[in-house]
Every structure is written in structure tokens, then in C-alpha cells.
């Protein structure tokens, strides 16, 4: 473990540099929520613990002062046990971390924001020939607390960040999703009250129960080939922070969910009523616009409990989303051939975005 404290500080430095450069891309509410979660992680607080607003505001002020000094800084290399690594060389870094019982994560997320974390490795397993890493306490992280991700052709579950993520999903759920959430909680955990006090004691158990669904979403991403991965990456790099990026990510998520190894086929095959309820409860934004069948199917399923109803909705969604993905890919490749991304942007907006009600004014 020699040099680990220094290594953690180096990872934290890159986390802060990334946050400093990209904090402005979040909405005010989105940034406030992420800062609150980052504070809770730093102080070791449970998701439901809320500090006095004055304490949080003072901490946020200090964090922003630090960010101001880092906006012009570059990400740093990482050094441990006499070797220096590029911060995105995750394979080499995890060759060094795994013997220490740790897992290092790095990549790019929405808007091509770099993200980093370091966590204790609880368990390593294999599903469908794919490595799955279950992580526990996090030693370093940035503003982004994803519950699950893929890295180096493996699936990664961040239990600590995931519990905070799930808590926020339940706590701030829109009224339209509450009946599905209540169904999910009652089916798996016998919880009928959505009051935060009723959810506190069961949070870890709830997350544990939904871990397989998270894993299968990531497996769906790894195995799905309907949205060509290199084209998808080029597309979001060409249109960061735009509705085009949001649509591309929503399509990719739904293709993962409907892939034969993805979330929804897993839910159907395993007859996971609670996971179906959680899926419907948390479906929002463009994913909800692109998958209206699941809402009707879910309400019918609650009455009849016939799984073919869900299967039919999944099949319909997949066909639609595959068409969207193909159209988006074709337009993007045509724009690249023309060397005219403005033309591509206009075509995607006219063909795909405006019908969904999110075109420019």
C-alpha cells in the first residue's frame, strides 16, 4: 500500500480539475444536486442525511474557490510504486490496483466531461463471459456518481455512488412515476409508504435487489451492435452539449435495455416484477418519449400479470429505436462525406428532433 495516499491525492486532483472545467455545463439545479452528493461523500454521510444549508453553502463556496484556481490546469499523470500512467490508461492502472483490492475508473461522460474515481473492490464475477466488478467505498470521485458503467469491456457497479443515485431518484420522483415506484417497493420489499423515513432502512437492500438490472443494462450496451459504436462516439464528439447528443445517448440506452442480454429481456425472463416497476418509475426525458408503449403495457401488466404484454412493448420499442439509430447514423455519415456538419445538424433536427418536439425555435 506504499504510496497509496499520494495516488489518491493525484486522482482527486484530476477529479477537481475536471469538475472545475465542466461545472458550468450543468443546470443550476443539476449542479446543486451533484455538489450536495459530493459533500455527503466527502463527509461520509448517508444519502438521507441533510446538513444545515449554511454549512453546505460554506463548503460550496470553498469548492468554487478551489475550482477557480484549477480552470486553466491540465489533467495530471498518475504515479504509484515508481511507475507513471496516463490517467485514461485504465487497463494498466487496474493491473496495479487489483492486487491492492482497488478499482480505478476513468472515461468521458455527457458533454465529453472526463470522469474519475477510485474504489475498494468488493467482488469480481463473470456473466455471459463478461467481467463484472462490484465496488464498495470510494476513495476518490468527482461530481458524477453513476451507479453503473462499462469500462474495458467489463461492467462496473459502484455501490456507494449507486445508493446515493437511487435515493435521489426515489426522493425527487415526479408524481407520474409514484404508482410504479410504490408497486416496485411493495413487490420486492413490502414497503407501501413512500415517505423518506420508510425508505432509509431499506435503501441498501433495494439497491442490492436492483443490481442485476443495472448489470444487464451495461451488458446490453456491451453486446448491442445496432448503433455502430465508433460512429456513435464520433457523433457525440461532433455535437456535445446539444439535443443531438441527448438523443444519441437516449437511443443507445434504449437499445441496451431492449437487447437480448439487456435490462428488459432479463426482467421478463426472470419475472422481476419489482425491477419492471422501477424501470417504468424512473423512465424519463427522451427515453420516455421514445418508449410510450411501456407505460400502457405496465398498467395492463399490473392487472393481468402476463409477461407477453411487456415483451410486445419491448419489441415495438426496439424496432422504432433501431430505425432512429440507423437514420441518425446515415445522416451523420453523409454529413461527414460532405464535410458539412451544419448540414448534418439541420437534417437530424428536421428528421428526428422536431417530431419529438425538441427542435430549435
Buried (B, 14 or more C-beta within 10 A) or exposed (E): EEEBEEBBEBBBBBBBBBBBBBBEBBEEEEBEBBBBBBBBBEEEBEBBEEBEEEEBEEBBEEBEEEBEEBEEEEBEEBEBEEEEBEBBBBEEBBEBBBEBEBBBBBBBBBEBBBBBBBBBBBEEEEBEEBBBBBBBEBBBBBBBBBBBBBBEEBBBBBBBBBBBBBBBBBEEBEEEBEBBBBBBBBBBBEBEEBEBEEBBEBBEEBBEBBBBBBBBBBBBBBBBEBBBEEBBEBBBEBBBBBBBBBBBBBBBBBBBBBBEBBBBBBBBEEEBBBBBBBBBBBBEEBBBBBBBBBBEBBEBBBEEEEBEBBBEBBEBBBEBBBEBBEBBBEBBBEBBEEEEBEEBBBBBBEBBBEEBEBEEE
